[in-house]
Amino acid sequence: MVAAYYVLPQEEDSDCQKFGLTVQLLPEKIDQSEEVYNLRIYVLYKDKERDASMSILDIGLFTGFTVNITDLDLLSKGRARIISKYEMDTLLSEKGSLIIYLDKVSHTRPEEISFRIHQKMKVGVLQPAAVSVYEYYDQKRCVKFYHPERRAGQLKRLCRNDECICGEENCSMQKKGKISNDDRTTKLCESTQTSKIDYVYKVAVEGFTDELSTDIYTVRIQEVIKEGSSDVGSQGKVRTFLSYPHCRETLDVKVGKTYLIMGTSKDIHRDDQNRSYQYMLGEKTWIEYWPTERECQLEEHRPTCLGMQEMVHEYMLFGCPQK
């Protein structure tokens, strides 16, 4: 029996010493019937004295996507042609890749290759696709990734310092509008095979940092309503909460504001380097704005304040109902 698997090439800056490569994916038509993107590739040879000789662009495509052949024909034919030729699924490429041949790559101004790609089949989770460039007789590859929803085609990961957590899931959405106190209590006491609420905090957001693949919220835990076994003695302490840049709008968490946050133990990770804890804001995390004392006097926020006070009071007195 023979088993085979494929791994995406790694994107390393050190690999791009000979070529500069930039990949952009721009939406052109996004609706229920079809998704069309314009894939723009800019490539520059970094040598100060000469152009690169015949070079290869190896362009990976998403599952369910096809290339617009008309666009490629326009690039490869006529007096103003930009590419020498193109081909699919040859010995030079993996299955699903597009190979583009360039007679040369300029060392003075970037070459632009632009064409459309079309989604012909819906896929649950699109993995990032790779674009690589190399000289035909050298084959030292410069690799970049792209994806319709992720900067530089990165896999969804939450990173701080040198540690990363895989984050291939949906965004958490801040609870807004009229929220039943029964819903809050049900979430606080949630305990199923797939999800068990381990911690319930009132937190104040003190800082925010936008890193390349991760949004970092620095919060102070003002009140521990429910304390799990993972992070004991956290009241009054500063903790780090991590999320994805593309989830920023749905989270809508602001510095200087206070929130009710309820989450699971699997979303708590110990940061051994800083001897602290990192919390992942996952799709099962409950996030709700906690109004200030002054706001609680207003009709708009009064039901929320009374509901939260009642939830905390009942849990402190009676705990969760026995099943």
MOPE-V795386 format. One record per residue. N is the residue number from 0. RES is the residue in one small letter. OMEGA is omega in degrees with one decimal (* if undefined). Layout:
n=N res=RES omega=OMEGA
n=N res=RES omega=OMEGA
This chain:
n=0 res=m omega=179.5
n=1 res=v omega=177.1
n=2 res=a omega=178.5
n=3 res=a omega=174.7
n=4 res=y omega=-177.6
n=5 res=y omega=179.4
n=6 res=v omega=176.7
n=7 res=l omega=175.2
n=8 res=p omega=-179.6
n=9 res=q omega=177.0
n=10 res=e omega=-178.5
n=11 res=e omega=178.2
n=12 res=d omega=-178.3
n=13 res=s omega=179.5
n=14 res=d omega=-174.1
n=15 res=c omega=178.9
n=16 res=q omega=-178.2
n=17 res=k omega=-178.3
n=18 res=f omega=165.7
n=19 res=g omega=-174.5
n=20 res=l omega=176.8
n=21 res=t omega=-179.4
n=22 res=v omega=177.5
n=23 res=q omega=175.9
n=24 res=l omega=-173.8
n=25 res=l omega=179.1
n=26 res=p omega=178.7
n=27 res=e omega=178.6
n=28 res=k omega=-179.8
n=29 res=i omega=174.8
n=30 res=d omega=-175.5
n=31 res=q omega=-175.5
n=32 res=s omega=-173.7
n=33 res=e omega=171.4
n=34 res=e omega=-179.8
n=35 res=v omega=178.8
n=36 res=y omega=172.7
n=37 res=n omega=179.7
n=38 res=l omega=-179.6
n=39 res=r omega=-178.2
n=40 res=i omega=176.6
n=41 res=y omega=-177.8
n=42 res=v omega=-177.6
n=43 res=l omega=175.5
n=44 res=y omega=-170.0
n=45 res=k omega=178.5
n=46 res=d omega=-176.4
n=47 res=k omega=-172.1
n=48 res=e omega=-174.2
n=49 res=r omega=171.8
n=50 res=d omega=173.9
n=51 res=a omega=174.8
n=52 res=s omega=-175.6
n=53 res=m omega=-174.8
n=54 res=s omega=-175.7
n=55 res=i omega=167.9
n=56 res=l omega=177.2
n=57 res=d omega=-170.5
n=58 res=i omega=175.3
n=59 res=g omega=-179.5
n=60 res=l omega=176.5
n=61 res=f omega=173.0
n=62 res=t omega=179.6
n=63 res=g omega=-179.5
n=64 res=f omega=175.8
n=65 res=t omega=179.9
n=66 res=v omega=174.2
n=67 res=n omega=-175.6
n=68 res=i omega=179.0
n=69 res=t omega=178.5
n=70 res=d omega=-179.0
n=71 res=l omega=177.8
n=72 res=d omega=178.4
n=73 res=l omega=179.8
n=74 res=l omega=-170.8
n=75 res=s omega=-176.4
n=76 res=k omega=177.7
n=77 res=g omega=-177.3
n=78 res=r omega=-176.6
n=79 res=a omega=-176.9
n=80 res=r omega=-177.3
n=81 res=i omega=-179.1
n=82 res=i omega=-179.9
n=83 res=s omega=176.4
n=84 res=k omega=177.6
n=85 res=y omega=176.4
n=86 res=e omega=-178.0
n=87 res=m omega=170.0
n=88 res=d omega=176.6
n=89 res=t omega=179.4
n=90 res=l omega=-178.9
n=91 res=l omega=-171.7
n=92 res=s omega=169.1
n=93 res=e omega=178.7
n=94 res=k omega=179.8
n=95 res=g omega=179.1
n=96 res=s omega=174.1
n=97 res=l omega=178.1
n=98 res=i omega=176.4
n=99 res=i omega=178.6
n=100 res=y omega=176.5
n=101 res=l omega=179.1
n=102 res=d omega=177.9
n=103 res=k omega=172.6
n=104 res=v omega=-175.6
n=105 res=s omega=175.1
n=106 res=h omega=-178.1
n=107 res=t omega=178.7
n=108 res=r omega=-177.0
n=109 res=p omega=171.6
n=110 res=e omega=179.3
n=111 res=e omega=174.5
n=112 res=i omega=-173.8
n=113 res=s omega=176.9
n=114 res=f omega=-177.2
n=115 res=r omega=169.8
n=116 res=i omega=-173.2
n=117 res=h omega=174.0
n=118 res=q omega=-179.4
n=119 res=k omega=-178.3
n=120 res=m omega=179.5
n=121 res=k omega=178.5
n=122 res=v omega=-175.5
n=123 res=g omega=-179.0
n=124 res=v omega=177.4
n=125 res=l omega=175.0
n=126 res=q omega=178.6
n=127 res=p omega=177.3
n=128 res=a omega=-175.8
n=129 res=a omega=170.6
n=130 res=v omega=178.4
n=131 res=s omega=177.8
n=132 res=v omega=178.6
n=133 res=y omega=173.0
n=134 res=e omega=-175.0
n=135 res=y omega=-175.6
n=136 res=y omega=-180.0
n=137 res=d omega=175.4
n=138 res=q omega=168.5
n=139 res=k omega=-167.7
n=140 res=r omega=165.6
n=141 res=c omega=-171.9
n=142 res=v omega=172.0
n=143 res=k omega=-179.2
n=144 res=f omega=174.4
n=145 res=y omega=-178.5
n=146 res=h omega=-177.0
n=147 res=p omega=-174.8
n=148 res=e omega=-172.6
n=149 res=r omega=-179.8
n=150 res=r omega=179.6
n=151 res=a omega=177.6
n=152 res=g omega=-175.2
n=153 res=q omega=166.5
n=154 res=l omega=178.2
n=155 res=k omega=177.3
n=156 res=r omega=178.8
n=157 res=l omega=-171.5
n=158 res=c omega=172.3
n=159 res=r omega=-173.0
n=160 res=n omega=-178.9
n=161 res=d omega=-176.9
n=162 res=e omega=179.4
n=163 res=c omega=177.5
n=164 res=i omega=176.9
n=165 res=c omega=-175.6
n=166 res=g omega=-177.8
n=167 res=e omega=177.1
n=168 res=e omega=-176.6
n=169 res=n omega=-178.7
n=170 res=c omega=167.3
n=171 res=s omega=-179.3
n=172 res=m omega=179.7
n=173 res=q omega=179.6
n=174 res=k omega=-179.1
n=175 res=k omega=179.3
n=176 res=g omega=-179.4
n=177 res=k omega=-177.9
n=178 res=i omega=179.0
n=179 res=s omega=177.5
n=180 res=n omega=174.3
n=181 res=d omega=178.8
n=182 res=d omega=178.3
n=183 res=r omega=-177.6
n=184 res=t omega=177.7
n=185 res=t omega=179.1
n=186 res=k omega=-179.5
n=187 res=l omega=-176.2
n=188 res=c omega=-177.7
n=189 res=e omega=179.4
n=190 res=s omega=179.1
n=191 res=t omega=179.7
n=192 res=q omega=-176.7
n=193 res=t omega=-176.5
n=194 res=s omega=176.0
n=195 res=k omega=-179.3
n=196 res=i omega=-174.3
n=197 res=d omega=-178.2
n=198 res=y omega=174.2
n=199 res=v omega=-174.5
n=200 res=y omega=160.5
n=201 res=k omega=-174.0
n=202 res=v omega=173.5
n=203 res=a omega=-178.6
n=204 res=v omega=-176.2
n=205 res=e omega=-178.1
n=206 res=g omega=179.0
n=207 res=f omega=176.6
n=208 res=t omega=178.2
n=209 res=d omega=175.5
n=210 res=e omega=-170.1
n=211 res=l omega=-176.3
n=212 res=s omega=-170.9
n=213 res=t omega=167.2
n=214 res=d omega=-176.5
n=215 res=i omega=176.9
n=216 res=y omega=175.0
n=217 res=t omega=-175.2
n=218 res=v omega=172.7
n=219 res=r omega=-178.5
n=220 res=i omega=-176.6
n=221 res=q omega=-178.1
n=222 res=e omega=174.2
n=223 res=v omega=180.0
n=224 res=i omega=176.5
n=225 res=k omega=-177.0
n=226 res=e omega=177.7
n=227 res=g omega=-177.1
n=228 res=s omega=-174.3
n=229 res=s omega=-174.3
n=230 res=d omega=-176.0
n=231 res=v omega=177.3
n=232 res=g omega=-175.2
n=233 res=s omega=-176.9
n=234 res=q omega=-178.3
n=235 res=g omega=-177.5
n=236 res=k omega=175.3
n=237 res=v omega=179.1
n=238 res=r omega=179.8
n=239 res=t omega=175.6
n=240 res=f omega=-175.1
n=241 res=l omega=176.1
n=242 res=s omega=-178.7
n=243 res=y omega=177.2
n=244 res=p omega=-177.7
n=245 res=h omega=176.9
n=246 res=c omega=-172.9
n=247 res=r omega=-176.4
n=248 res=e omega=-178.8
n=249 res=t omega=176.3
n=250 res=l omega=178.1
n=251 res=d omega=179.7
n=252 res=v omega=-174.0
n=253 res=k omega=174.5
n=254 res=v omega=-179.3
n=255 res=g omega=179.8
n=256 res=k omega=-177.4
n=257 res=t omega=-174.3
n=258 res=y omega=167.6
n=259 res=l omega=-179.5
n=260 res=i omega=176.5
n=261 res=m omega=-176.9
n=262 res=g omega=-174.9
n=263 res=t omega=-178.3
n=264 res=s omega=-178.7
n=265 res=k omega=178.6
n=266 res=d omega=178.7
n=267 res=i omega=-178.4
n=268 res=h omega=-180.0
n=269 res=r omega=175.4
n=270 res=d omega=-175.4
n=271 res=d omega=-178.0
n=272 res=q omega=-179.4
n=273 res=n omega=-178.9
n=274 res=r omega=179.9
n=275 res=s omega=-177.1
n=276 res=y omega=173.9
n=277 res=q omega=179.7
n=278 res=y omega=178.3
n=279 res=m omega=176.2
n=280 res=l omega=-175.8
n=281 res=g omega=-175.1
n=282 res=e omega=179.9
n=283 res=k omega=180.0
n=284 res=t omega=175.6
n=285 res=w omega=178.2
n=286 res=i omega=-177.9
n=287 res=e omega=-179.9
n=288 res=y omega=178.8
n=289 res=w omega=-174.9
n=290 res=p omega=176.1
n=291 res=t omega=179.3
n=292 res=e omega=179.2
n=293 res=r omega=179.4
n=294 res=e omega=-178.9
n=295 res=c omega=177.4
n=296 res=q omega=-178.1
n=297 res=l omega=-178.1
n=298 res=e omega=-176.9
n=299 res=e omega=-173.7
n=300 res=h omega=-173.9
n=301 res=r omega=179.0
n=302 res=p omega=179.0
n=303 res=t omega=-178.3
n=304 res=c omega=179.6
n=305 res=l omega=-179.9
n=306 res=g omega=180.0
n=307 res=m omega=178.1
n=308 res=q omega=179.4
n=309 res=e omega=179.8
n=310 res=m omega=-179.1
n=311 res=v omega=-177.5
n=312 res=h omega=-178.1
n=313 res=e omega=-179.7
n=314 res=y omega=179.9
n=315 res=m omega=-178.4
n=316 res=l omega=-169.4
n=317 res=f omega=-176.4
n=318 res=g omega=179.2
n=319 res=c omega=178.2
n=320 res=p omega=178.7
n=321 res=q omega=-179.7
n=322 res=k omega=*
